[in-house]
Structure formats: structure tokens, C-alpha cells
Amino acid sequence: MKMNLRMSWLGTGLFAGLVVFAPQVSADRAKAAEVKAAPAELSLDAIVAKHLAALGGADVLRATKTLSYTVSGEKAGKKFTKTVHYARPGKMRVDYETEEGKGAKGFDGKVAWAKKPGEVAMAMSADDTASMKLHADFDEPLLDYGKRGIGVKLISTSEVAGTPAYELELTLPKGDTERLFLDAATFLPLQKTWTMKKDGKATQVATRFGDYKKVQGRAINHSTEFRGDGVTAKSVVTQVVFDKPFDASIFAMPKQ
């Protein structure tokens, strides 16, 4: 989904209407008809409720036991494929292939590890392990956010590429913040922005989400675009499966 595709994103609404105008329509009225309606003034609780409903419903999200997806894309001009497996509680594995070869990384709930192409698997540092633990939580950020130690504020109404949106600020348990932009019509995520630190420097990065499709009762973004630190990456989802049983051994560091 982060590519950061987290759990499910579903909720499609269909609206059909027939509007008939007289042949003479003034230029001002024509322009006004093209202007998108401003987002309704909703409370944070109402926005979160509509967002979770659009994803498929809070009960469906909570009941999900496993998630796996495969993406293909291009980063900094180089092609890649990646398959990600998640399982409760807090387990994750990523298998990827680039021009350099095949690699993998994972977290079994205690040990985080990485295997670069052509090398043996090695345990990660304490900082990288903490990062893997954070990413192994595949629940949507706004699902039961208070219980999970996530702070959420409604900043304002905004736009993303001309689409009206609600802009939310999320404060993660360790104090990091990110902005989440929800489509004001569908309440599905349009964009996420945050600050990434690299070599001691802070860089603003953004991820765009699009091409939502229904998968097992959830809405999943099938296209993602990342921009930041002079790098552009695009990926498309080729497969998504929920609640497929996994052997727990796939998350453990491979034996040498």
C-alpha cells in the first residue's frame, strides 16, 4: 500500500442523474457548473467515520488477519517488483527483485532482518528494527487511532491536484507527524506527506494514491506515486489477497 499500501480501502458510491439545460446557457453559469463543490463542514469524528466506512467498515478492517500484495514499478529509473506479506500480531516480510537481483527483509515480532542480493541475511540495527516494527502494523492509521496512541487533528479543507480534500495531521506514537488528505467526496486517501530524514537532512516527501478497486470487501489503491529527495517512484498493484494463511516461519530470519 510506504510503496506504503496499508490495509483495505473500499467504498464506492454511484450517483446517476439527468440534467437538461436550455440551449442558451451563459458563460458564467457554464463556468460555475464546472467548479467543484467545496468540502462540507464536518467534524473530525464525522470525517473519520465516513473514511472507515469507505474503506469497507471498521469491523471488516479489525477482523483482517493477514494481507499480501504484489506491486511492480519503477524507482529512479530502475524497475522493481515487490511482494509483501503481513500477519497479526505485527509480522511482516518483503521479497523484492531489482536489476541487482533478489532480496528480502522481514520482522517476526522480535527480530528484524535483511538479505541483500547475493548476501546472507543479517539482523537489523535497533533503529531499523523499531522502524520495521512500526511498518508491521498494517492497520489503517485512523482505525481506533486513540487506542493506538495516534493523535489526529483536522487542519483544514484543501485540494490535491484540483480535488477537494480534508487535510488531517497525524502524530504517531513516537512523535513523528504526517499529513493525510482525504477525498472530500469518497473519503478515500488521496495523498500523504511527511518529513524524511536522510544523512541528517530533513526532506519533505509525498505519496499519491489512486485507481481504487474493490478487493474482498475493501477499497485498495492500485496505483501509488512517491516524490521526495529528488527521487520519483511509481508502482501498480498486480495482486491483493486478504486472510490467506501463512506459515509463521516465512517471517523468521533465514538460516545461514
Sine and cosine of phi, psi and omega as CSV:
sin_phi,cos_phi,sin_psi,cos_psi,sin_omega,cos_omega
0.00,0.00,0.00,0.00,0.00,0.00
0.00,0.00,0.00,0.00,0.00,0.00
0.00,0.00,0.70,-0.71,0.04,-1.00
-0.94,-0.33,0.94,0.35,0.10,-1.00
-1.00,-0.02,0.90,-0.44,0.05,-1.00
-1.00,-0.04,-0.61,-0.79,-0.18,-0.98
-0.96,0.28,-0.70,-0.72,-0.23,-0.97
-1.00,0.03,0.47,-0.88,0.04,-1.00
-0.63,-0.77,1.00,-0.05,-0.01,-1.00
-0.72,-0.70,0.42,-0.91,0.06,-1.00
0.56,-0.83,1.00,-0.10,0.02,-1.00
-0.92,-0.39,0.70,-0.72,0.09,-1.00
-0.91,-0.41,0.62,-0.78,0.03,-1.00
-0.92,-0.38,0.75,-0.67,0.02,-1.00
-0.76,-0.65,0.82,-0.57,0.02,-1.00
-0.84,-0.54,0.70,-0.71,0.01,-1.00
-0.45,-0.89,0.39,-0.92,0.04,-1.00
-0.80,-0.60,0.88,-0.48,0.01,-1.00
-0.87,-0.49,0.80,-0.60,-0.01,-1.00
-0.91,-0.40,0.81,-0.58,0.03,-1.00
-0.94,-0.33,0.48,-0.88,0.16,-0.99
-0.91,0.41,0.45,-0.90,-0.05,-1.00
-0.83,0.55,-0.50,0.86,-0.03,-1.00
-1.00,-0.07,0.97,-0.26,0.06,-1.00
-0.84,-0.54,0.83,-0.56,-0.06,-1.00
-0.90,0.43,0.38,-0.92,0.01,-1.00
-0.88,0.48,-0.62,0.78,-0.02,-1.00
-0.91,0.42,-0.67,0.74,0.01,-1.00
-0.92,0.39,-0.60,0.80,0.01,-1.00
-0.90,0.44,-0.67,0.74,0.02,-1.00
-0.92,0.40,-0.65,0.76,-0.01,-1.00
-0.89,0.46,-0.57,0.82,-0.01,-1.00
-0.92,0.39,-0.43,0.90,-0.02,-1.00
-0.99,0.12,-0.29,0.96,-0.03,-1.00
-0.96,0.27,0.77,-0.64,0.00,-1.00
-0.96,0.26,0.63,-0.78,-0.02,-1.00
-0.90,0.44,0.62,-0.79,0.04,-1.00
-0.94,0.35,0.51,-0.86,0.01,-1.00
-0.85,0.52,0.61,-0.79,0.04,-1.00
-0.92,0.39,0.48,-0.88,0.02,-1.00
-0.99,0.16,0.98,-0.17,-0.03,-1.00
-0.90,-0.44,0.43,-0.90,0.08,-1.00
-0.97,0.24,0.28,-0.96,0.05,-1.00
-0.86,0.52,-0.69,0.73,-0.01,-1.00
-0.87,0.49,-0.66,0.75,-0.01,-1.00
-0.92,0.40,-0.65,0.76,0.01,-1.00
-0.90,0.43,-0.70,0.71,-0.01,-1.00
-0.89,0.45,-0.66,0.75,0.00,-1.00
-0.89,0.46,-0.69,0.72,0.02,-1.00
-0.92,0.39,-0.59,0.81,0.03,-1.00
-0.89,0.46,-0.76,0.65,-0.02,-1.00
-0.91,0.42,-0.60,0.80,0.06,-1.00
-0.90,0.44,-0.65,0.76,0.01,-1.00
-0.90,0.43,-0.51,0.86,0.00,-1.00
-0.97,0.26,-0.25,0.97,-0.03,-1.00
0.77,-0.63,-0.16,0.99,0.02,-1.00
0.95,-0.32,0.65,-0.76,-0.05,-1.00
-0.86,0.50,-0.62,0.78,-0.02,-1.00
-0.90,0.43,-0.64,0.77,0.03,-1.00
-0.91,0.43,-0.68,0.73,-0.01,-1.00
-0.90,0.44,-0.69,0.72,-0.02,-1.00
-0.91,0.41,-0.54,0.84,-0.08,-1.00
-0.98,0.19,-0.22,0.98,-0.03,-1.00
-0.91,0.41,0.79,-0.61,-0.04,-1.00
-0.99,-0.16,-0.60,0.80,0.01,-1.00
-0.64,-0.77,0.35,-0.94,0.05,-1.00
-0.55,-0.83,0.71,-0.70,0.14,-0.99
-0.67,-0.74,0.59,-0.81,0.05,-1.00
-0.49,-0.87,0.41,-0.91,0.03,-1.00
-0.83,-0.56,0.70,-0.71,0.03,-1.00
-0.78,-0.63,0.41,-0.91,0.16,-0.99
-0.74,-0.67,0.53,-0.85,-0.04,-1.00
-0.10,-1.00,-0.31,-0.95,-0.05,-1.00
-0.61,-0.79,0.74,-0.67,0.02,-1.00
-0.75,-0.66,0.82,-0.57,-0.02,-1.00
0.78,0.62,0.63,0.78,0.06,-1.00
0.99,0.13,0.00,1.00,-0.02,-1.00
-0.92,-0.39,0.70,-0.71,-0.03,-1.00
-0.99,0.15,0.48,-0.88,0.03,-1.00
-0.47,-0.88,0.35,-0.94,0.19,-0.98
-0.76,-0.65,0.49,-0.87,-0.05,-1.00
-0.50,-0.86,0.70,-0.71,0.11,-0.99
-0.86,-0.51,0.78,-0.63,-0.07,-1.00
-0.86,-0.51,0.71,-0.71,0.07,-1.00
-0.86,-0.51,0.73,-0.68,0.10,-0.99
-0.84,-0.54,0.55,-0.84,0.11,-0.99
-0.51,-0.86,0.59,-0.81,0.09,-1.00
-0.98,0.21,0.51,-0.86,-0.12,0.99
-1.00,-0.05,0.87,-0.49,0.16,-0.99
0.88,0.48,0.75,0.66,0.06,-1.00
-0.84,-0.54,0.55,-0.83,-0.11,-0.99
-0.43,-0.90,0.59,-0.81,0.12,-0.99
-0.60,-0.80,0.65,-0.76,0.04,-1.00
-0.81,-0.59,0.82,-0.57,0.12,-0.99
-0.91,-0.41,0.77,-0.64,-0.06,-1.00
-0.69,-0.72,0.35,-0.94,0.06,-1.00
-0.66,-0.75,0.79,-0.61,0.03,-1.00
-0.79,-0.62,-0.12,-0.99,0.04,-1.00
-0.90,0.44,-0.39,0.92,0.00,-1.00
-0.99,0.14,-0.25,0.97,0.00,-1.00
0.78,-0.63,-0.30,-0.95,-0.04,-1.00
-0.99,-0.17,0.62,-0.79,0.03,-1.00
-0.58,-0.81,0.07,-1.00,0.00,-1.00
-0.36,-0.93,0.32,-0.95,0.13,-0.99
-0.44,-0.90,0.39,-0.92,-0.05,-1.00
-0.29,-0.96,0.13,-0.99,0.03,-1.00
-0.55,-0.84,0.86,-0.52,-0.06,-1.00
-0.99,-0.14,0.22,0.97,-0.05,-1.00
0.97,-0.25,-0.33,0.94,0.03,-1.00
-0.74,-0.68,-0.75,0.66,-0.08,-1.00
-0.94,-0.33,0.78,-0.63,0.12,-0.99
-0.97,-0.22,0.63,-0.78,-0.08,-1.00
-0.58,-0.82,0.29,-0.96,0.03,-1.00
-0.56,-0.83,0.62,-0.78,0.05,-1.00
-0.79,-0.62,0.96,-0.27,0.01,-1.00
-0.98,0.20,0.38,-0.92,0.00,-1.00
-0.80,0.60,0.80,-0.60,0.06,-1.00
0.98,0.19,0.07,1.00,-0.02,-1.00
-0.86,-0.52,0.21,-0.98,0.05,-1.00
-1.00,0.10,0.34,-0.94,0.00,-1.00
-0.95,0.32,0.64,-0.77,0.00,-1.00
-0.74,-0.67,0.57,-0.82,0.06,-1.00
-0.93,0.36,0.58,-0.81,-0.01,-1.00
-0.99,0.13,0.26,-0.97,0.07,-1.00
-0.94,0.35,0.17,-0.98,0.00,-1.00
-0.88,0.47,-0.66,0.75,0.00,-1.00
-0.91,0.42,-0.70,0.72,0.01,-1.00
-0.93,0.38,-0.55,0.83,0.05,-1.00
-0.91,0.43,-0.66,0.75,0.04,-1.00
-0.88,0.47,-0.62,0.79,0.02,-1.00
-0.92,0.39,-0.67,0.74,0.02,-1.00
-0.90,0.43,-0.62,0.78,0.03,-1.00
-0.88,0.47,-0.65,0.76,0.02,-1.00
-0.90,0.44,-0.70,0.72,-0.04,-1.00
-0.96,0.28,-0.33,0.95,0.01,-1.00
-0.96,0.29,-0.25,0.97,0.10,-0.99
-0.99,0.14,0.97,-0.24,-0.12,-0.99
-0.99,-0.10,0.17,0.99,0.08,-1.00
-0.93,0.37,0.48,-0.88,0.08,-1.00
-0.90,0.44,0.62,-0.79,-0.07,-1.00
-0.82,0.57,-0.58,0.81,-0.08,-1.00
-1.00,0.01,0.00,1.00,0.05,-1.00
-0.99,0.17,0.90,-0.44,0.00,-1.00
0.77,0.63,0.66,0.75,-0.14,-0.99
-0.87,0.48,-0.59,0.81,-0.01,-1.00
-0.90,0.43,-0.68,0.74,0.00,-1.00
-0.92,0.40,-0.40,0.91,-0.05,-1.00
-0.99,-0.11,0.13,0.99,0.06,-1.00
0.97,0.23,0.39,0.92,0.01,-1.00
-0.97,-0.22,0.79,-0.61,0.06,-1.00
-1.00,-0.04,0.64,-0.77,-0.03,-1.00
-0.72,-0.69,0.74,-0.68,0.07,-1.00
-0.76,-0.65,0.62,-0.79,0.13,-0.99
-1.00,0.07,0.91,-0.42,-0.06,-1.00
-0.99,0.11,-0.81,0.59,-0.06,-1.00
-0.09,-1.00,0.01,-1.00,0.23,-0.97
-1.00,-0.03,0.52,-0.85,-0.12,-0.99
-0.52,-0.86,-0.22,-0.97,0.08,-1.00
-0.63,-0.77,0.57,-0.82,0.12,-0.99
-0.81,-0.59,0.94,-0.35,-0.04,-1.00
0.79,0.61,0.65,0.76,0.05,-1.00
1.00,0.06,-0.04,1.00,0.00,-1.00
-0.99,-0.14,0.83,-0.55,0.02,-1.00
-0.85,0.53,0.64,-0.77,-0.08,-1.00
-0.52,-0.86,0.37,-0.93,0.17,-0.98
-0.99,-0.13,0.77,-0.64,-0.02,-1.00
-0.97,-0.22,0.87,-0.50,0.00,-1.00
-0.91,-0.42,0.56,-0.83,0.11,-0.99
-0.95,-0.31,0.81,-0.59,0.02,-1.00
-0.94,-0.34,0.76,-0.65,0.09,-1.00
-0.94,-0.34,0.91,-0.42,-0.07,-1.00
-0.98,0.21,0.30,-0.96,-0.09,-1.00
-0.79,0.61,-0.53,0.85,-0.02,-1.00
-1.00,-0.02,0.12,0.99,0.08,-1.00
0.99,-0.16,-0.20,0.98,0.04,-1.00
-0.92,0.38,0.54,-0.84,0.01,-1.00
-0.87,-0.50,0.46,-0.89,0.10,-0.99
-0.52,-0.85,0.39,-0.92,0.03,-1.00
-0.95,-0.31,0.73,-0.69,0.01,-1.00
-0.88,-0.47,0.79,-0.62,-0.02,-1.00
-0.94,-0.35,0.88,-0.48,-0.02,-1.00
-0.97,-0.26,0.73,-0.68,0.06,-1.00
-0.83,0.56,0.81,-0.58,-0.08,-1.00
-0.93,0.36,-0.29,0.96,0.00,-1.00
-0.99,-0.11,-0.69,0.72,-0.07,-1.00
-0.98,-0.18,-0.33,0.95,-0.05,-1.00
0.91,0.41,0.34,0.94,0.11,-0.99
-1.00,-0.07,0.49,-0.87,-0.02,-1.00
-0.89,0.46,0.71,-0.70,0.10,-0.99
-0.97,-0.23,-0.62,0.78,-0.11,-0.99
-0.36,-0.93,0.50,-0.87,0.13,-0.99
-0.75,-0.66,0.71,-0.71,0.05,-1.00
-0.81,-0.58,0.53,-0.85,0.05,-1.00
-0.33,-0.94,0.13,-0.99,0.01,-1.00
-0.97,-0.23,0.81,-0.58,0.01,-1.00
-0.95,-0.31,0.72,-0.70,0.03,-1.00
-0.98,-0.19,0.78,-0.63,0.00,-1.00
-0.61,-0.79,0.84,-0.54,-0.02,-1.00
0.82,0.57,0.62,0.79,0.05,-1.00
0.98,0.18,0.03,1.00,-0.01,-1.00
-0.94,-0.35,0.61,-0.79,0.01,-1.00
-1.00,-0.08,0.75,-0.67,0.00,-1.00
-0.76,-0.65,0.74,-0.68,0.04,-1.00
-0.98,0.18,0.78,-0.62,-0.01,-1.00
-0.79,-0.61,0.34,-0.94,-0.03,-1.00
-0.58,-0.81,0.58,-0.82,0.09,-1.00
-0.83,-0.56,0.79,-0.61,0.05,-1.00
-0.98,-0.21,0.62,-0.78,0.01,-1.00
-0.88,-0.48,0.62,-0.79,0.00,-1.00
-0.32,-0.95,-0.07,-1.00,0.03,-1.00
0.80,0.60,0.86,0.51,-0.01,-1.00
-0.96,0.28,0.70,-0.72,0.05,-1.00
-0.69,-0.73,0.48,-0.88,0.00,-1.00
-0.98,0.18,0.79,-0.62,0.03,-1.00
-0.70,-0.72,0.93,-0.37,0.04,-1.00
0.76,0.65,0.71,0.70,0.07,-1.00
0.99,0.15,0.18,0.98,0.05,-1.00
-0.81,-0.58,0.32,-0.95,0.08,-1.00
-0.98,-0.19,0.83,-0.55,-0.04,-1.00
-0.87,-0.50,0.76,-0.65,0.10,-0.99
-0.97,0.26,0.83,-0.56,-0.02,-1.00
-0.99,-0.15,0.06,1.00,0.12,-0.99
-0.66,-0.76,0.62,-0.79,-0.01,-1.00
-0.63,-0.78,0.64,-0.77,0.06,-1.00
-0.74,-0.67,0.79,-0.61,-0.03,-1.00
-0.92,-0.40,0.70,-0.72,0.07,-1.00
-0.68,-0.73,0.78,-0.63,0.04,-1.00
0.18,-0.98,0.51,-0.86,0.03,-1.00
0.82,0.57,0.57,0.82,0.02,-1.00
0.97,0.26,0.15,0.99,-0.05,-1.00
-0.90,-0.43,0.66,-0.75,0.10,-0.99
-0.86,-0.51,0.74,-0.68,0.03,-1.00
-0.72,-0.69,0.67,-0.75,0.05,-1.00
-0.78,-0.63,0.61,-0.80,0.02,-1.00
-0.54,-0.84,0.42,-0.91,0.06,-1.00
-0.79,-0.61,0.59,-0.81,0.01,-1.00
-1.00,0.09,0.78,-0.63,0.01,-1.00
-0.96,-0.27,-0.31,0.95,0.01,-1.00
-0.36,-0.93,0.66,-0.75,0.08,-1.00
-0.66,-0.75,0.74,-0.67,0.02,-1.00
-0.67,-0.75,0.74,-0.67,0.07,-1.00
-0.95,-0.31,0.55,-0.84,0.14,-0.99
0.88,0.48,0.51,0.86,0.14,-0.99
-0.99,0.11,0.78,-0.62,-0.01,-1.00
-0.90,0.44,0.67,-0.75,0.06,-1.00
-0.87,-0.49,0.55,-0.83,0.20,-0.98
-0.97,0.25,0.81,-0.59,-0.07,-1.00
-0.85,0.52,-0.37,0.93,-0.06,-1.00
-0.92,0.40,-0.34,0.94,-0.04,-1.00
-0.93,0.37,-0.34,0.94,-0.04,-1.00
-1.00,0.01,-0.24,0.97,-0.04,-1.00
-0.98,0.21,0.45,-0.89,0.02,-1.00
-0.90,0.43,0.76,-0.65,-0.02,-1.00
-0.86,0.51,0.60,-0.80,0.04,-1.00
-0.96,0.28,0.54,-0.84,-0.05,-1.00
-0.98,0.21,0.00,0.00,0.00,0.00
